[in-house]
């Protein structure tokens, strides 16, 4: 069973993604910001990290950069609902920092789960 770390400051999104991924057969760990997410990943590396972009304490772009610097082979999916700018702007930056795949919120569960499966198979 593949393991996934989900990082998002929105508790409802965190719960929704955790349930969706667990129902699909994955082992899921969660963190509500990038600092906690990075600490958890250092303690127990997962097969995939899914991170939000706009978060307090340590936002997603910085989290992606830190993960890729310490763990170059980590697989990352970035998600964003946008903020001041459109979600696509943030997601383009996330790709530049090393996210293999990006999704705008609200997340289409079918496409999202297909993306997760695809990344984990490579």
Secondary structure, DSSP 8 states (H G I E B T S, - for coil): --EEEEE-S-HHHHHHHHHHHHHTT-EEEEESSHHHHHHHHHHS--SEEEEESS-SSS-HHHHHHHHHHH-TT--EEEEE--SSS-HHHHHHHHHHTT-SEEEESS--HHHHHHHHHHHHH-
